[in-house]
Amino acid sequence: MKLYGIKTKYAFNQKTFYSWLRDNQMIEKSETGYVVGPQKMDGMHTIVSERVQDGKVISITQVALEENQIPQLVKMYENSGLPNLYSERQKVEELDRKIFELSEKVSELEIELQQIK
């Protein structure tokens, strides 16, 4: 899976995620995009594709990671101690989930309270 796909799937903050990858030398910025760095994870590789722009063929590079290595990358990122690991969308979804869980608990407690009376 491409790193962009991992970022999207886990709702990681793009700036934080890519900065962390670069700071740890897992990826490097190049003229054509991103390529694997000297400290790449096992299963990390560069994908080269081409597109036509203004009549010229342009190479584009992206980094991908084997599916079985994604959980390890996610764990390393989440344990990095960095602030702003997730996008704002993720934060809102997490708050919505917690609100739902709390409202369910309140409903259960109200039922128990009615039974006690």
Biotite code that builds the C-alpha atoms (Angstrom):
import biotite.structure as struc

atoms = struc.array([
    struc.Atom([0.000, 0.000, 0.000], chain_id="A", res_id=1, res_name="MET", atom_name="CA", element="C"),
    struc.Atom([1.261, 3.479, -0.822], chain_id="A", res_id=2, res_name="LYS", atom_name="CA", element="C"),
    struc.Atom([2.170, 5.660, 2.164], chain_id="A", res_id=3, res_name="LEU", atom_name="CA", element="C"),
    struc.Atom([-0.523, 8.105, 1.078], chain_id="A", res_id=4, res_name="TYR", atom_name="CA", element="C"),
    struc.Atom([-3.063, 5.271, 1.325], chain_id="A", res_id=5, res_name="GLY", atom_name="CA", element="C"),
    struc.Atom([-1.845, 4.422, 4.834], chain_id="A", res_id=6, res_name="ILE", atom_name="CA", element="C"),
    struc.Atom([-2.100, 8.088, 5.836], chain_id="A", res_id=7, res_name="LYS", atom_name="CA", element="C"),
    struc.Atom([-5.644, 8.232, 4.502], chain_id="A", res_id=8, res_name="THR", atom_name="CA", element="C"),
    struc.Atom([-6.800, 4.897, 5.945], chain_id="A", res_id=9, res_name="LYS", atom_name="CA", element="C"),
    struc.Atom([-5.595, 5.729, 9.455], chain_id="A", res_id=10, res_name="TYR", atom_name="CA", element="C"),
    struc.Atom([-6.472, 9.458, 9.181], chain_id="A", res_id=11, res_name="ALA", atom_name="CA", element="C"),
    struc.Atom([-2.930, 10.507, 10.023], chain_id="A", res_id=12, res_name="PHE", atom_name="CA", element="C"),
    struc.Atom([-1.993, 14.179, 9.901], chain_id="A", res_id=13, res_name="ASN", atom_name="CA", element="C"),
    struc.Atom([-0.171, 14.446, 6.567], chain_id="A", res_id=14, res_name="GLN", atom_name="CA", element="C"),
    struc.Atom([2.457, 16.985, 7.671], chain_id="A", res_id=15, res_name="LYS", atom_name="CA", element="C"),
    struc.Atom([3.271, 15.093, 10.891], chain_id="A", res_id=16, res_name="THR", atom_name="CA", element="C"),
    struc.Atom([3.329, 11.672, 9.207], chain_id="A", res_id=17, res_name="PHE", atom_name="CA", element="C"),
    struc.Atom([5.593, 12.608, 6.306], chain_id="A", res_id=18, res_name="TYR", atom_name="CA", element="C"),
    struc.Atom([7.876, 14.718, 8.539], chain_id="A", res_id=19, res_name="SER", atom_name="CA", element="C"),
    struc.Atom([8.242, 11.754, 10.904], chain_id="A", res_id=20, res_name="TRP", atom_name="CA", element="C"),
    struc.Atom([9.066, 9.437, 7.985], chain_id="A", res_id=21, res_name="LEU", atom_name="CA", element="C"),
    struc.Atom([11.665, 11.909, 6.658], chain_id="A", res_id=22, res_name="ARG", atom_name="CA", element="C"),
    struc.Atom([13.152, 12.643, 10.100], chain_id="A", res_id=23, res_name="ASP", atom_name="CA", element="C"),
    struc.Atom([13.633, 8.904, 10.632], chain_id="A", res_id=24, res_name="ASN", atom_name="CA", element="C"),
    struc.Atom([15.181, 8.623, 7.155], chain_id="A", res_id=25, res_name="GLN", atom_name="CA", element="C"),
    struc.Atom([12.624, 6.067, 6.010], chain_id="A", res_id=26, res_name="MET", atom_name="CA", element="C"),
    struc.Atom([11.814, 8.280, 3.017], chain_id="A", res_id=27, res_name="ILE", atom_name="CA", element="C"),
    struc.Atom([13.497, 11.124, 1.191], chain_id="A", res_id=28, res_name="GLU", atom_name="CA", element="C"),
    struc.Atom([12.045, 13.909, -0.930], chain_id="A", res_id=29, res_name="LYS", atom_name="CA", element="C"),
    struc.Atom([13.256, 13.853, -4.529], chain_id="A", res_id=30, res_name="SER", atom_name="CA", element="C"),
    struc.Atom([12.548, 15.915, -7.643], chain_id="A", res_id=31, res_name="GLU", atom_name="CA", element="C"),
    struc.Atom([9.962, 13.338, -8.669], chain_id="A", res_id=32, res_name="THR", atom_name="CA", element="C"),
    struc.Atom([8.236, 12.784, -5.300], chain_id="A", res_id=33, res_name="GLY", atom_name="CA", element="C"),
    struc.Atom([9.324, 10.491, -2.486], chain_id="A", res_id=34, res_name="TYR", atom_name="CA", element="C"),
    struc.Atom([11.807, 7.610, -2.570], chain_id="A", res_id=35, res_name="VAL", atom_name="CA", element="C"),
    struc.Atom([12.908, 5.154, 0.101], chain_id="A", res_id=36, res_name="VAL", atom_name="CA", element="C"),
    struc.Atom([15.535, 6.451, 2.509], chain_id="A", res_id=37, res_name="GLY", atom_name="CA", element="C"),
    struc.Atom([18.588, 4.806, 4.052], chain_id="A", res_id=38, res_name="PRO", atom_name="CA", element="C"),
    struc.Atom([16.605, 3.661, 7.125], chain_id="A", res_id=39, res_name="GLN", atom_name="CA", element="C"),
    struc.Atom([13.679, 2.190, 5.174], chain_id="A", res_id=40, res_name="LYS", atom_name="CA", element="C"),
    struc.Atom([11.583, -0.514, 6.787], chain_id="A", res_id=41, res_name="MET", atom_name="CA", element="C"),
    struc.Atom([11.604, -4.043, 5.430], chain_id="A", res_id=42, res_name="ASP", atom_name="CA", element="C"),
    struc.Atom([8.973, -4.203, 2.718], chain_id="A", res_id=43, res_name="GLY", atom_name="CA", element="C"),
    struc.Atom([9.287, -0.509, 1.816], chain_id="A", res_id=44, res_name="MET", atom_name="CA", element="C"),
    struc.Atom([9.888, 0.215, -1.871], chain_id="A", res_id=45, res_name="HIS", atom_name="CA", element="C"),
    struc.Atom([9.706, 3.042, -4.402], chain_id="A", res_id=46, res_name="THR", atom_name="CA", element="C"),
    struc.Atom([7.058, 2.973, -7.109], chain_id="A", res_id=47, res_name="ILE", atom_name="CA", element="C"),
    struc.Atom([7.849, 4.830, -10.338], chain_id="A", res_id=48, res_name="VAL", atom_name="CA", element="C"),
    struc.Atom([5.044, 5.883, -12.643], chain_id="A", res_id=49, res_name="SER", atom_name="CA", element="C"),
    struc.Atom([4.828, 8.277, -15.559], chain_id="A", res_id=50, res_name="GLU", atom_name="CA", element="C"),
    struc.Atom([2.354, 10.835, -16.721], chain_id="A", res_id=51, res_name="ARG", atom_name="CA", element="C"),
    struc.Atom([2.211, 13.263, -19.604], chain_id="A", res_id=52, res_name="VAL", atom_name="CA", element="C"),
    struc.Atom([2.205, 16.957, -18.744], chain_id="A", res_id=53, res_name="GLN", atom_name="CA", element="C"),
    struc.Atom([2.506, 19.693, -21.347], chain_id="A", res_id=54, res_name="ASP", atom_name="CA", element="C"),
    struc.Atom([3.526, 17.121, -23.941], chain_id="A", res_id=55, res_name="GLY", atom_name="CA", element="C"),
    struc.Atom([6.380, 15.798, -21.812], chain_id="A", res_id=56, res_name="LYS", atom_name="CA", element="C"),
    struc.Atom([6.622, 12.464, -20.016], chain_id="A", res_id=57, res_name="VAL", atom_name="CA", element="C"),
    struc.Atom([7.214, 13.081, -16.316], chain_id="A", res_id=58, res_name="ILE", atom_name="CA", element="C"),
    struc.Atom([8.306, 10.419, -13.823], chain_id="A", res_id=59, res_name="SER", atom_name="CA", element="C"),
    struc.Atom([6.583, 10.352, -10.446], chain_id="A", res_id=60, res_name="ILE", atom_name="CA", element="C"),
    struc.Atom([7.883, 8.416, -7.458], chain_id="A", res_id=61, res_name="THR", atom_name="CA", element="C"),
    struc.Atom([5.950, 7.251, -4.417], chain_id="A", res_id=62, res_name="GLN", atom_name="CA", element="C"),
    struc.Atom([6.846, 4.980, -1.526], chain_id="A", res_id=63, res_name="VAL", atom_name="CA", element="C"),
    struc.Atom([4.811, 1.891, -0.700], chain_id="A", res_id=64, res_name="ALA", atom_name="CA", element="C"),
    struc.Atom([4.916, -0.646, 2.103], chain_id="A", res_id=65, res_name="LEU", atom_name="CA", element="C"),
    struc.Atom([4.031, -4.341, 2.065], chain_id="A", res_id=66, res_name="GLU", atom_name="CA", element="C"),
    struc.Atom([0.668, -5.003, 3.728], chain_id="A", res_id=67, res_name="GLU", atom_name="CA", element="C"),
    struc.Atom([2.137, -7.208, 6.469], chain_id="A", res_id=68, res_name="ASN", atom_name="CA", element="C"),
    struc.Atom([4.439, -4.362, 7.598], chain_id="A", res_id=69, res_name="GLN", atom_name="CA", element="C"),
    struc.Atom([1.716, -1.721, 7.948], chain_id="A", res_id=70, res_name="ILE", atom_name="CA", element="C"),
    struc.Atom([0.773, -2.592, 11.569], chain_id="A", res_id=71, res_name="PRO", atom_name="CA", element="C"),
    struc.Atom([4.407, -2.151, 12.620], chain_id="A", res_id=72, res_name="GLN", atom_name="CA", element="C"),
    struc.Atom([4.660, 1.244, 10.888], chain_id="A", res_id=73, res_name="LEU", atom_name="CA", element="C"),
    struc.Atom([1.391, 2.386, 12.473], chain_id="A", res_id=74, res_name="VAL", atom_name="CA", element="C"),
    struc.Atom([2.572, 1.312, 15.928], chain_id="A", res_id=75, res_name="LYS", atom_name="CA", element="C"),
    struc.Atom([5.919, 3.077, 15.510], chain_id="A", res_id=76, res_name="MET", atom_name="CA", element="C"),
    struc.Atom([4.170, 6.281, 14.389], chain_id="A", res_id=77, res_name="TYR", atom_name="CA", element="C"),
    struc.Atom([1.603, 6.170, 17.192], chain_id="A", res_id=78, res_name="GLU", atom_name="CA", element="C"),
    struc.Atom([4.388, 5.579, 19.754], chain_id="A", res_id=79, res_name="ASN", atom_name="CA", element="C"),
    struc.Atom([6.517, 8.424, 18.394], chain_id="A", res_id=80, res_name="SER", atom_name="CA", element="C"),
    struc.Atom([5.334, 10.854, 21.065], chain_id="A", res_id=81, res_name="GLY", atom_name="CA", element="C"),
    struc.Atom([4.681, 13.538, 18.461], chain_id="A", res_id=82, res_name="LEU", atom_name="CA", element="C"),
    struc.Atom([1.723, 15.919, 18.762], chain_id="A", res_id=83, res_name="PRO", atom_name="CA", element="C"),
    struc.Atom([-0.963, 16.092, 16.060], chain_id="A", res_id=84, res_name="ASN", atom_name="CA", element="C"),
    struc.Atom([-0.703, 12.496, 14.904], chain_id="A", res_id=85, res_name="LEU", atom_name="CA", element="C"),
    struc.Atom([-4.201, 12.506, 13.424], chain_id="A", res_id=86, res_name="TYR", atom_name="CA", element="C"),
    struc.Atom([-6.100, 14.759, 11.074], chain_id="A", res_id=87, res_name="SER", atom_name="CA", element="C"),
    struc.Atom([-8.871, 16.950, 12.419], chain_id="A", res_id=88, res_name="GLU", atom_name="CA", element="C"),
    struc.Atom([-11.408, 14.609, 10.797], chain_id="A", res_id=89, res_name="ARG", atom_name="CA", element="C"),
    struc.Atom([-10.109, 11.736, 12.918], chain_id="A", res_id=90, res_name="GLN", atom_name="CA", element="C"),
    struc.Atom([-10.367, 13.828, 16.075], chain_id="A", res_id=91, res_name="LYS", atom_name="CA", element="C"),
    struc.Atom([-13.992, 14.706, 15.313], chain_id="A", res_id=92, res_name="VAL", atom_name="CA", element="C"),
    struc.Atom([-14.869, 11.078, 14.540], chain_id="A", res_id=93, res_name="GLU", atom_name="CA", element="C"),
    struc.Atom([-13.234, 9.955, 17.800], chain_id="A", res_id=94, res_name="GLU", atom_name="CA", element="C"),
    struc.Atom([-15.189, 12.553, 19.795], chain_id="A", res_id=95, res_name="LEU", atom_name="CA", element="C"),
    struc.Atom([-18.423, 11.506, 18.069], chain_id="A", res_id=96, res_name="ASP", atom_name="CA", element="C"),
    struc.Atom([-17.736, 7.884, 18.983], chain_id="A", res_id=97, res_name="ARG", atom_name="CA", element="C"),
    struc.Atom([-17.046, 8.772, 22.610], chain_id="A", res_id=98, res_name="LYS", atom_name="CA", element="C"),
    struc.Atom([-20.199, 10.893, 22.807], chain_id="A", res_id=99, res_name="ILE", atom_name="CA", element="C"),
    struc.Atom([-22.210, 7.986, 21.417], chain_id="A", res_id=100, res_name="PHE", atom_name="CA", element="C"),
    struc.Atom([-20.697, 5.550, 23.920], chain_id="A", res_id=101, res_name="GLU", atom_name="CA", element="C"),
    struc.Atom([-21.386, 7.932, 26.810], chain_id="A", res_id=102, res_name="LEU", atom_name="CA", element="C"),
    struc.Atom([-24.977, 8.502, 25.703], chain_id="A", res_id=103, res_name="SER", atom_name="CA", element="C"),
    struc.Atom([-25.478, 4.716, 25.551], chain_id="A", res_id=104, res_name="GLU", atom_name="CA", element="C"),
    struc.Atom([-24.101, 4.404, 29.092], chain_id="A", res_id=105, res_name="LYS", atom_name="CA", element="C"),
    struc.Atom([-26.360, 7.206, 30.340], chain_id="A", res_id=106, res_name="VAL", atom_name="CA", element="C"),
    struc.Atom([-29.362, 5.418, 28.826], chain_id="A", res_id=107, res_name="SER", atom_name="CA", element="C"),
    struc.Atom([-28.375, 2.183, 30.565], chain_id="A", res_id=108, res_name="GLU", atom_name="CA", element="C"),
    struc.Atom([-27.982, 3.984, 33.886], chain_id="A", res_id=109, res_name="LEU", atom_name="CA", element="C"),
    struc.Atom([-31.362, 5.700, 33.482], chain_id="A", res_id=110, res_name="GLU", atom_name="CA", element="C"),
    struc.Atom([-32.998, 2.292, 32.938], chain_id="A", res_id=111, res_name="ILE", atom_name="CA", element="C"),
    struc.Atom([-31.270, 0.886, 36.043], chain_id="A", res_id=112, res_name="GLU", atom_name="CA", element="C"),
    struc.Atom([-32.379, 3.922, 38.040], chain_id="A", res_id=113, res_name="LEU", atom_name="CA", element="C"),
    struc.Atom([-35.993, 3.448, 36.942], chain_id="A", res_id=114, res_name="GLN", atom_name="CA", element="C"),
    struc.Atom([-35.842, -0.200, 38.016], chain_id="A", res_id=115, res_name="GLN", atom_name="CA", element="C"),
    struc.Atom([-34.552, 0.778, 41.457], chain_id="A", res_id=116, res_name="ILE", atom_name="CA", element="C"),
    struc.Atom([-37.452, 3.211, 42.077], chain_id="A", res_id=117, res_name="LYS", atom_name="CA", element="C"),
])
